[in-house]
Protein backbone atom coordinates (compact mmCIF):
# COMPACT_ATOMS: atom_id res chain seq x y z
CA UNK A 1 0.00 0.00 0.00
CA UNK A 2 1.48 3.38 -1.00
CA UNK A 3 1.96 6.20 1.48
CA UNK A 4 -0.80 8.26 -0.21
CA UNK A 5 -3.25 5.37 -0.01
CA UNK A 6 -2.60 4.96 3.72
CA UNK A 7 -2.99 8.71 4.34
CA UNK A 8 -6.22 8.82 2.26
CA UNK A 9 -7.60 5.84 4.17
CA UNK A 10 -6.79 7.48 7.52
CA UNK A 11 -8.28 10.80 6.35
CA UNK A 12 -11.49 9.05 5.31
CA UNK A 13 -12.18 7.71 8.85
CA UNK A 14 -15.08 9.81 10.13
CA UNK A 15 -15.62 9.64 13.89
CA UNK A 16 -18.22 12.46 14.06
CA UNK A 17 -16.01 14.60 16.26
CA UNK A 18 -18.01 17.79 15.61
CA UNK A 19 -21.50 16.54 14.79
CA UNK A 20 -24.06 14.19 16.37
CA UNK A 21 -23.69 10.53 15.46
CA UNK A 22 -26.29 9.83 12.70
CA UNK A 23 -28.91 7.08 13.35
CA UNK A 24 -27.34 4.88 10.67
CA UNK A 25 -24.12 4.62 12.69
CA UNK A 26 -25.64 3.63 16.05
CA UNK A 27 -24.42 0.36 17.56
CA UNK A 28 -26.10 -2.60 19.24
CA UNK A 29 -25.66 -3.57 22.88
CA UNK A 30 -23.17 -6.37 22.08
CA UNK A 31 -20.60 -3.81 20.96
CA UNK A 32 -20.77 -2.05 24.32
CA UNK A 33 -20.69 -5.22 26.40
CA UNK A 34 -17.55 -6.31 24.55
CA UNK A 35 -16.02 -2.87 24.72
CA UNK A 36 -16.59 -2.50 28.47
CA UNK A 37 -15.56 -6.09 29.24
CA UNK A 38 -12.34 -5.58 27.27
CA UNK A 39 -11.61 -2.12 28.59
CA UNK A 40 -12.12 -2.93 32.26
CA UNK A 41 -10.44 -6.30 32.17
CA UNK A 42 -7.22 -4.49 31.60
CA UNK A 43 -3.56 -4.27 32.35
CA UNK A 44 -4.24 -2.03 35.31
CA UNK A 45 -6.27 -4.82 36.96
CA UNK A 46 -3.00 -6.73 37.27
CA UNK A 47 -1.65 -3.82 39.35
CA UNK A 48 -4.70 -2.69 41.34
CA UNK A 49 -5.34 -6.15 42.85
CA UNK A 50 -1.76 -6.39 44.20
CA UNK A 51 -1.87 -2.78 45.47
CA UNK A 52 -4.95 -3.64 47.57
CA UNK A 53 -2.91 -6.49 49.05
CA UNK A 54 -0.03 -4.07 49.73
CA UNK A 55 -2.43 -1.64 51.45
CA UNK A 56 -3.62 -4.33 53.86
CA UNK A 57 -7.27 -4.67 52.84
CA UNK A 58 -9.04 -7.49 54.70
CA UNK A 59 -10.88 -10.16 52.68
CA UNK A 60 -14.37 -9.17 53.89
CA UNK A 61 -13.76 -5.46 53.29
CA UNK A 62 -12.52 -6.22 49.79
CA UNK A 63 -15.49 -8.31 48.72
CA UNK A 64 -18.25 -6.08 50.14
CA UNK A 65 -16.45 -2.90 49.14
CA UNK A 66 -16.12 -4.10 45.57
CA UNK A 67 -19.74 -5.27 45.30
CA UNK A 68 -21.19 -2.00 46.54
CA UNK A 69 -18.67 0.27 44.77
CA UNK A 70 -19.18 -1.51 41.46
CA UNK A 71 -22.97 -1.25 41.74
CA UNK A 72 -22.63 2.48 42.30
CA UNK A 73 -20.30 2.78 39.30
CA UNK A 74 -22.74 0.94 37.01
CA UNK A 75 -25.53 3.19 38.27
CA UNK A 76 -23.43 6.26 37.47
CA UNK A 77 -22.90 5.06 33.88
CA UNK A 78 -26.51 3.99 33.39
CA UNK A 79 -28.37 6.85 35.04
CA UNK A 80 -26.04 9.81 34.50
CA UNK A 81 -23.68 9.30 31.56
CA UNK A 82 -25.72 7.14 29.15
CA UNK A 83 -28.98 9.17 29.13
CA UNK A 84 -27.05 12.36 28.38
CA UNK A 85 -24.89 10.64 25.75
CA UNK A 86 -27.87 9.23 23.86
CA UNK A 87 -29.83 12.48 23.94
CA UNK A 88 -26.90 14.68 22.84
CA UNK A 89 -24.93 12.17 20.70
CA UNK A 90 -21.90 14.43 20.64
CA UNK A 91 -18.41 13.99 22.02
CA UNK A 92 -17.73 15.32 25.50
CA UNK A 93 -15.43 17.92 23.97
CA UNK A 94 -17.88 19.29 21.42
CA UNK A 95 -20.63 19.50 24.07
CA UNK A 96 -18.31 21.26 26.49
CA UNK A 97 -17.27 23.71 23.77
CA UNK A 98 -20.91 24.74 23.36
CA UNK A 99 -21.31 25.19 27.13
CA UNK A 100 -17.95 26.65 28.10
CA UNK A 101 -16.53 28.30 25.01
CA UNK A 102 -13.57 27.36 22.90
CA UNK A 103 -10.76 28.67 25.12
CA UNK A 104 -11.95 27.04 28.34
CA UNK A 105 -12.41 23.74 26.54
CA UNK A 106 -8.89 24.08 25.16
CA UNK A 107 -7.61 24.26 28.75
CA UNK A 108 -9.81 21.33 29.79
CA UNK A 109 -8.66 19.34 26.77
CA UNK A 110 -5.00 19.83 27.63
CA UNK A 111 -5.59 18.61 31.21
CA UNK A 112 -7.82 15.77 30.03
CA UNK A 113 -5.44 14.70 27.27
CA UNK A 114 -2.52 14.66 29.72
CA UNK A 115 -4.47 12.52 32.19
CA UNK A 116 -5.41 10.06 29.45
CA UNK A 117 -1.79 9.96 28.30
CA UNK A 118 -0.59 9.06 31.80
CA UNK A 119 -3.30 6.43 32.22
CA UNK A 120 -2.53 4.85 28.85
CA UNK A 121 1.15 5.10 29.76
CA UNK A 122 0.64 2.98 32.86
CA UNK A 123 -0.99 0.32 30.70
CA UNK A 124 1.82 0.35 28.18
CA UNK A 125 4.18 -0.16 31.13
CA UNK A 126 2.08 -3.10 32.31
CA UNK A 127 2.27 -4.71 28.85
CA UNK A 128 6.00 -4.08 28.79
CA UNK A 129 6.50 -6.10 31.99
CA UNK A 130 5.31 -9.14 30.02
CA UNK A 131 7.09 -8.34 26.74
CA UNK A 132 10.35 -8.03 28.67
CA UNK A 133 10.19 -11.56 30.16
CA UNK A 134 12.01 -13.42 27.30
CA UNK A 135 14.74 -10.75 27.31
CA UNK A 136 15.27 -11.11 31.06
CA UNK A 137 14.79 -7.40 31.62
CA UNK A 138 14.90 -6.21 35.24
CA UNK A 139 11.30 -5.38 36.21
CA UNK A 140 10.38 -2.33 38.27
CA UNK A 141 9.26 -3.01 41.86
CA UNK A 142 6.99 -1.20 44.32
CA UNK A 143 9.55 1.47 45.26
CA UNK A 144 10.78 2.24 41.69
CA UNK A 145 9.77 5.59 40.20
CA UNK A 146 12.39 6.13 37.45
CA UNK A 147 13.25 3.92 34.41
CA UNK A 148 15.18 0.92 35.71
CA UNK A 149 17.25 0.05 32.60
CA UNK A 150 17.81 0.74 28.88
CA UNK A 151 16.14 -2.60 28.09
CA UNK A 152 13.02 -1.42 29.95
CA UNK A 153 12.90 1.81 27.90
CA UNK A 154 13.35 -0.05 24.58
CA UNK A 155 10.60 -2.54 25.51
CA UNK A 156 8.22 0.28 26.46
CA UNK A 157 8.87 2.08 23.15
CA UNK A 158 8.24 -1.11 21.12
CA UNK A 159 4.91 -1.72 22.89
CA UNK A 160 3.93 1.97 22.66
CA UNK A 161 4.57 2.06 18.89
CA UNK A 162 2.24 -0.87 18.18
CA UNK A 163 -0.53 0.45 20.43
CA UNK A 164 -0.34 3.92 18.85
CA UNK A 165 -0.66 2.56 15.30
CA UNK A 166 -3.78 0.58 16.26
CA UNK A 167 -5.30 3.64 17.96
CA UNK A 168 -4.60 5.74 14.83
CA UNK A 169 -6.87 3.42 12.85
CA UNK A 170 -9.85 4.57 14.91
CA UNK A 171 -12.52 3.30 17.27
CA UNK A 172 -13.73 0.43 15.07
CA UNK A 173 -10.40 -1.39 15.13
CA UNK A 174 -9.99 -0.75 18.85
CA UNK A 175 -13.43 -2.07 19.65
CA UNK A 176 -13.06 -5.15 17.44
CA UNK A 177 -9.77 -6.08 19.04
CA UNK A 178 -11.18 -5.61 22.56
CA UNK A 179 -14.28 -7.64 21.78
CA UNK A 180 -12.30 -10.59 20.50
CA UNK A 181 -9.84 -10.63 23.40
CA UNK A 182 -12.34 -10.06 26.25
CA UNK A 183 -13.78 -13.58 26.86
CA UNK A 184 -10.37 -15.22 26.67
CA UNK A 185 -8.74 -12.62 28.89
CA UNK A 186 -11.08 -12.97 31.84
CA UNK A 187 -10.66 -16.75 31.70
CA UNK A 188 -6.87 -16.34 31.88
CA UNK A 189 -7.25 -14.15 34.99
CA UNK A 190 -9.42 -16.81 36.65
CA UNK A 191 -7.20 -19.69 35.47
CA UNK A 192 -4.03 -17.98 36.72
CA UNK A 193 -5.63 -17.42 40.13
CA UNK A 194 -6.65 -21.09 40.37
CA UNK A 195 -3.15 -22.13 39.36
CA UNK A 196 -1.67 -19.91 42.08
CA UNK A 197 -3.90 -21.18 44.90
CA UNK A 198 -1.99 -24.43 45.63
CA UNK A 199 1.15 -22.32 46.15
CA UNK A 200 -0.71 -20.56 48.99
CA UNK A 201 -1.83 -23.86 50.56
CA UNK A 202 -5.37 -24.00 49.15
CA UNK A 203 -6.12 -27.66 48.35
CA UNK A 204 -9.91 -27.36 48.08
CA UNK A 205 -12.38 -24.50 47.78
CA UNK A 206 -13.21 -25.01 51.45
CA UNK A 207 -9.69 -23.83 52.38
CA UNK A 208 -10.02 -20.60 50.42
CA UNK A 209 -11.65 -18.28 52.95
CA UNK A 210 -9.17 -19.14 55.70
CA UNK A 211 -6.15 -18.71 53.37
CA UNK A 212 -7.67 -15.52 51.94
CA UNK A 213 -7.76 -14.01 55.44
CA UNK A 214 -4.42 -15.37 56.63
CA UNK A 215 -2.18 -15.15 53.54
CA UNK A 216 -3.74 -12.89 50.87
CA UNK A 217 -5.91 -10.07 52.24
CA UNK A 218 -4.53 -10.15 55.75
CA UNK A 219 -5.64 -6.70 56.86
CA UNK A 220 -2.01 -5.74 57.51
CA UNK A 221 -0.39 -3.24 55.09
CA UNK A 222 3.15 -3.64 53.81
CA UNK A 223 5.74 -1.43 55.46
CA UNK A 224 5.42 2.17 54.29
CA UNK A 225 1.91 1.70 52.84
CA UNK A 226 -1.29 3.17 54.33
CA UNK A 227 -4.10 0.93 55.66
CA UNK A 228 -7.18 0.58 53.43
CA UNK A 229 -10.67 -0.08 54.87
CA UNK A 230 -14.05 -1.08 53.38
CA UNK A 231 -14.67 2.60 52.61
CA UNK A 232 -11.42 2.94 50.64
CA UNK A 233 -12.33 -0.10 48.55
CA UNK A 234 -15.92 1.00 47.95
CA UNK A 235 -15.07 4.55 46.98
CA UNK A 236 -12.14 3.42 44.85
CA UNK A 237 -14.33 0.90 42.98
CA UNK A 238 -16.98 3.59 42.44
CA UNK A 239 -14.67 6.43 41.48
CA UNK A 240 -11.74 4.72 39.73
CA UNK A 241 -13.61 5.46 36.48
CA UNK A 242 -15.15 8.70 37.72
CA UNK A 243 -13.76 10.58 34.70
CA UNK A 244 -15.61 8.15 32.44
CA UNK A 245 -19.08 8.07 34.07
CA UNK A 246 -19.71 11.09 36.30
CA UNK A 247 -17.01 13.02 34.42
CA UNK A 248 -18.82 12.14 31.14
CA UNK A 249 -15.75 11.09 29.13
CA UNK A 250 -17.73 8.04 27.98
CA UNK A 251 -20.09 10.35 26.10
CA UNK A 252 -17.57 9.82 23.29
CA UNK A 253 -18.35 6.08 23.36
CA UNK A 254 -21.98 5.90 24.54
CA UNK A 255 -23.14 8.45 21.94
CA UNK A 256 -23.11 5.47 19.57
CA UNK A 257 -25.62 3.57 21.78
CA UNK A 258 -29.15 3.05 20.43
CA UNK A 259 -30.66 3.26 23.93
CA UNK A 260 -29.57 4.82 27.23
CA UNK A 261 -30.06 1.44 28.91
CA UNK A 262 -26.84 0.29 27.21
CA UNK A 263 -25.12 2.12 30.07
CA UNK A 264 -25.82 -1.01 32.12
CA UNK A 265 -23.44 -2.89 29.83
CA UNK A 266 -20.69 -1.32 31.95
CA UNK A 267 -21.58 -4.04 34.50
CA UNK A 268 -19.82 -6.54 32.23
CA UNK A 269 -16.66 -4.51 32.62
CA UNK A 270 -16.72 -3.69 36.30
CA UNK A 271 -17.88 -7.01 37.69
CA UNK A 272 -15.44 -9.02 35.59
CA UNK A 273 -12.57 -6.56 35.62
CA UNK A 274 -13.02 -4.74 38.92
CA UNK A 275 -14.14 -7.75 40.92
CA UNK A 276 -12.98 -11.06 39.46
CA UNK A 277 -9.75 -9.70 37.95
CA UNK A 278 -8.79 -7.60 41.02
CA UNK A 279 -9.28 -10.59 43.28
CA UNK A 280 -7.41 -12.87 40.87
CA UNK A 281 -4.43 -10.52 40.61
CA UNK A 282 -4.37 -10.12 44.40
CA UNK A 283 -4.08 -13.91 44.69
CA UNK A 284 -1.26 -13.90 42.10
CA UNK A 285 0.58 -11.19 44.03
CA UNK A 286 0.31 -13.11 47.32
CA UNK A 287 1.51 -16.31 45.61
CA UNK A 288 4.49 -14.39 44.18
CA UNK A 289 5.51 -13.24 47.68
CA UNK A 290 4.23 -9.71 47.20
CA UNK A 291 5.78 -9.00 43.79
CA UNK A 292 3.93 -6.30 41.84
CA UNK A 293 5.26 -6.61 38.22
CA UNK A 294 2.24 -8.02 36.31
CA UNK A 295 4.12 -9.88 33.56
CA UNK A 296 6.23 -12.13 35.78
CA UNK A 297 3.44 -12.88 38.29
CA UNK A 298 1.03 -13.92 35.51
CA UNK A 299 3.79 -15.89 33.77
CA UNK A 300 4.64 -17.83 36.92
CA UNK A 301 1.06 -19.09 37.27
CA UNK A 302 -0.23 -19.35 33.68
CA UNK A 303 2.96 -19.56 31.62
CA UNK A 304 3.07 -17.96 28.16
CA UNK A 305 -0.72 -17.57 28.10
CA UNK A 306 -0.45 -15.44 31.24
CA UNK A 307 2.26 -13.25 29.74
CA UNK A 308 0.25 -12.83 26.51
CA UNK A 309 -2.78 -11.93 28.62
CA UNK A 310 -0.86 -9.13 30.37
CA UNK A 311 0.25 -7.75 26.99
CA UNK A 312 -3.24 -7.84 25.52
CA UNK A 313 -4.86 -6.58 28.72
CA UNK A 314 -2.60 -3.53 28.50
CA UNK A 315 -3.48 -3.05 24.84
CA UNK A 316 -7.23 -3.23 25.20
CA UNK A 317 -7.25 -0.39 27.69
CA UNK A 318 -4.38 1.68 26.33
CA UNK A 319 -5.96 1.74 22.86
CA UNK A 320 -9.28 3.40 23.72
CA UNK A 321 -7.50 5.65 26.21
CA UNK A 322 -5.08 6.92 23.55
CA UNK A 323 -8.06 7.27 21.19
CA UNK A 324 -9.83 9.42 23.80
CA UNK A 325 -6.68 11.45 24.36
CA UNK A 326 -6.50 12.02 20.58
CA UNK A 327 -10.09 13.29 20.59
CA UNK A 328 -9.32 15.56 23.56
CA UNK A 329 -6.32 17.18 21.94
CA UNK A 330 -8.06 17.41 18.58
CA UNK A 331 -10.65 19.59 20.32
CA UNK A 332 -7.93 22.26 20.50
CA UNK A 333 -6.89 21.83 16.86
CA UNK A 334 -10.03 20.71 15.00
CA UNK A 335 -8.46 21.26 11.58
CA UNK A 336 -5.74 18.65 12.21
CA UNK A 337 -6.76 15.08 11.39
CA UNK A 338 -7.37 12.88 14.41
CA UNK A 339 -4.86 10.23 13.39
CA UNK A 340 -2.04 12.78 13.30
CA UNK A 341 -2.99 13.99 16.79
CA UNK A 342 -3.13 10.37 18.00
CA UNK A 343 0.37 9.78 16.68
CA UNK A 344 1.76 12.63 18.81
CA UNK A 345 -0.34 11.57 21.81
CA UNK A 346 1.02 8.04 21.47
CA UNK A 347 4.59 9.34 21.57
CA UNK A 348 3.96 11.41 24.72
CA UNK A 349 2.20 8.43 26.33
CA UNK A 350 5.08 6.12 25.54
CA UNK A 351 7.60 8.51 27.10
CA UNK A 352 5.44 8.69 30.25
CA UNK A 353 5.24 4.88 30.32
CA UNK A 354 9.01 4.65 30.84
CA UNK A 355 8.49 5.86 34.43
CA UNK A 356 7.33 3.00 36.71
CA UNK A 357 5.95 5.54 39.21
CA UNK A 358 2.84 5.63 37.00
CA UNK A 359 2.22 1.99 37.82
CA UNK A 360 3.38 1.89 41.44
CA UNK A 361 1.26 4.88 42.52
CA UNK A 362 -1.63 3.88 40.25
CA UNK A 363 -4.35 3.97 42.94
CA UNK A 364 -3.58 7.56 43.88
CA UNK A 365 -3.16 8.62 40.23
CA UNK A 366 -6.48 7.08 39.16
CA UNK A 367 -8.29 8.81 42.03
CA UNK A 368 -6.73 12.21 41.29
CA UNK A 369 -7.36 11.86 37.55
CA UNK A 370 -11.06 11.22 38.09
CA UNK A 371 -11.33 14.05 40.60
CA UNK A 372 -9.71 16.62 38.32
CA UNK A 373 -12.04 15.89 35.40
CA UNK A 374 -15.24 15.28 37.40
CA UNK A 375 -16.43 18.92 37.81
CA UNK A 376 -16.87 19.34 34.06
CA UNK A 377 -19.10 16.26 34.05
CA UNK A 378 -21.18 18.00 36.72
CA UNK A 379 -21.33 21.08 34.48
CA UNK A 380 -22.75 18.99 31.60
CA UNK A 381 -25.26 17.36 33.98
CA UNK A 382 -26.46 20.78 35.12
CA UNK A 383 -26.61 22.10 31.56
CA UNK A 384 -28.72 19.19 30.30
CA UNK A 385 -31.06 18.62 33.28
CA UNK A 386 -31.12 21.59 35.62
CA UNK A 387 -30.57 24.88 33.75
CA UNK A 388 -33.97 24.74 31.95
CA UNK A 389 -35.68 24.26 35.35
CA UNK A 390 -34.08 27.52 36.53
CA UNK A 391 -35.02 29.31 33.27
CA UNK A 392 -31.34 29.55 32.37
CA UNK A 393 -29.87 29.05 28.90
CA UNK A 394 -28.24 25.78 27.89
CA UNK A 395 -25.10 25.77 25.70
CA UNK A 396 -24.58 29.33 26.90
CA UNK A 397 -21.19 30.05 25.33
CA UNK A 398 -22.38 28.88 21.93
CA UNK A 399 -25.56 30.98 22.10
CA UNK A 400 -23.75 34.11 23.34
CA UNK A 401 -20.70 33.67 21.09
CA UNK A 402 -18.36 33.46 24.10
CA UNK A 403 -14.94 31.87 23.81
CA UNK A 404 -14.53 31.65 27.62
CA UNK A 405 -17.56 31.33 29.90
CA UNK A 406 -16.62 32.17 33.47
CA UNK A 407 -19.34 30.13 35.24
CA UNK A 408 -18.02 26.62 34.41
CA UNK A 409 -14.42 27.80 34.84
CA UNK A 410 -15.24 29.02 38.34
CA UNK A 411 -17.18 25.85 39.20
CA UNK A 412 -14.27 23.69 38.02
CA UNK A 413 -11.44 25.55 39.72
CA UNK A 414 -13.34 26.35 42.94
CA UNK A 415 -14.37 22.70 43.31
CA UNK A 416 -10.80 21.49 42.89
CA UNK A 417 -9.52 24.15 45.29
CA UNK A 418 -12.05 23.07 47.94
CA UNK A 419 -11.10 19.42 47.42
CA UNK A 420 -7.44 20.31 47.79
CA UNK A 421 -8.18 22.18 51.03
CA UNK A 422 -10.21 19.26 52.39
CA UNK A 423 -7.28 16.97 51.56
CA UNK A 424 -4.52 19.18 52.93
CA UNK A 425 -6.22 20.87 55.90
CA UNK A 426 -8.52 18.10 57.13
CA UNK A 427 -6.49 15.15 55.84
CA UNK A 428 -9.43 13.64 53.92
CA UNK A 429 -8.13 10.96 51.58
CA UNK A 430 -8.32 11.68 47.84
CA UNK A 431 -10.55 8.60 47.38
CA UNK A 432 -13.35 10.26 49.37
CA UNK A 433 -13.39 13.68 47.73
CA UNK A 434 -15.31 12.82 44.53
CA UNK A 435 -18.77 12.67 46.12
CA UNK A 436 -18.79 16.02 47.96
CA UNK A 437 -16.88 17.49 45.02
CA UNK A 438 -19.61 16.58 42.51
CA UNK A 439 -22.39 18.19 44.58
CA UNK A 440 -20.23 21.25 45.15
CA UNK A 441 -19.57 21.60 41.41
CA UNK A 442 -23.31 21.32 40.67
CA UNK A 443 -24.20 24.01 43.22
CA UNK A 444 -21.39 26.32 42.12
CA UNK A 445 -22.30 26.06 38.44
CA UNK A 446 -26.00 26.73 39.07
CA UNK A 447 -25.13 29.68 41.32
CA UNK A 448 -22.62 31.30 38.99
CA UNK A 449 -24.85 30.66 35.95
CA UNK A 450 -27.73 32.44 37.68
CA UNK A 451 -25.51 35.39 38.51
CA UNK A 452 -23.78 35.71 35.15
CA UNK A 453 -26.77 34.99 32.92
CA UNK A 454 -28.86 37.50 34.90
CA UNK A 455 -26.12 40.14 34.56
CA UNK A 456 -25.87 39.42 30.86
CA UNK A 457 -29.62 39.76 30.26
CA UNK A 458 -29.72 43.01 32.32
CA UNK A 459 -26.87 44.54 30.31
CA UNK A 460 -28.54 43.34 27.08
CA UNK A 461 -31.82 45.03 28.11
CA UNK A 462 -29.91 48.27 28.86
CA UNK A 463 -28.34 48.22 25.41
CA UNK A 464 -31.75 47.62 23.76
CA UNK B 1 -17.73 -23.37 8.28
CA UNK B 2 -18.84 -20.78 10.84
CA UNK B 3 -20.05 -23.52 13.17
CA UNK B 4 -16.69 -25.27 12.92
CA UNK B 5 -14.89 -22.03 13.76
CA UNK B 6 -17.20 -21.41 16.71
CA UNK B 7 -16.65 -24.92 18.03
CA UNK B 8 -12.89 -24.47 17.71
CA UNK B 9 -13.08 -21.16 19.57
CA UNK B 10 -15.12 -22.76 22.34
CA UNK B 11 -12.53 -25.50 22.61
CA UNK B 12 -9.87 -22.78 22.85
CA UNK B 13 -11.69 -21.19 25.80
CA UNK B 14 -12.15 -24.56 27.50
CA UNK B 15 -8.45 -25.27 27.08
CA UNK B 16 -7.76 -21.90 28.71
CA UNK B 17 -9.73 -22.52 31.88
CA UNK B 18 -10.01 -26.28 32.47
CA UNK B 19 -6.27 -27.11 32.79
CA UNK B 20 -5.94 -24.75 35.75
CA UNK B 21 -8.83 -26.53 37.48
CA UNK B 22 -7.13 -29.85 36.76
CA UNK B 23 -3.88 -28.49 38.23
CA UNK B 24 -5.74 -27.13 41.25
CA UNK B 25 -7.29 -30.54 41.90
CA UNK B 26 -3.95 -32.28 41.36
CA UNK B 27 -4.71 -34.13 38.11
CA UNK B 28 -1.99 -32.50 35.94
CA UNK B 29 1.38 -30.86 36.75
CA UNK B 30 1.90 -27.09 36.33
CA UNK B 31 3.89 -27.42 33.08
CA UNK B 32 1.10 -29.40 31.37
CA UNK B 33 -1.46 -26.86 32.57
CA UNK B 34 0.59 -24.01 31.10
CA UNK B 35 1.11 -25.74 27.74
CA UNK B 36 -2.59 -26.52 27.42
CA UNK B 37 -3.46 -22.90 28.24
CA UNK B 38 -1.12 -21.72 25.50
CA UNK B 39 -2.74 -24.14 23.03
CA UNK B 40 -6.14 -22.75 24.02
CA UNK B 41 -4.89 -19.20 23.51
CA UNK B 42 -3.58 -19.98 20.01
CA UNK B 43 -6.81 -21.73 19.09
CA UNK B 44 -8.94 -18.83 20.31
CA UNK B 45 -7.06 -16.13 18.42
CA UNK B 46 -6.73 -18.32 15.30
CA UNK B 47 -10.48 -18.82 15.05
CA UNK B 48 -12.46 -16.13 16.93
CA UNK B 49 -11.61 -13.18 14.62
CA UNK B 50 -13.20 -15.03 11.68
CA UNK B 51 -16.67 -15.22 13.20
CA UNK B 52 -16.84 -13.01 16.28
CA UNK B 53 -18.25 -9.52 16.00
CA UNK B 54 -17.79 -9.42 12.22
CA UNK B 55 -20.51 -6.83 11.59
CA UNK B 56 -20.40 -4.63 14.66
CA UNK B 57 -18.25 -1.53 15.00
Interface residues (C-beta under 8 A of the other chain):
Chain A: X27 X28 X30 X31 X34 X171 X172 X175 X176 X179 X180 X183 X184 X187 X188 X190 X191 X192 X194 X195 X197 X198 X202 X302 X303 X304 X305 X306 X308 X309
Chain B: X12 X13 X16 X17 X19 X20 X21 X23 X24 X30 X31 X33 X34 X35 X37 X38 X40 X41 X44 X45 X48 X49 X52 X53 X56 X57
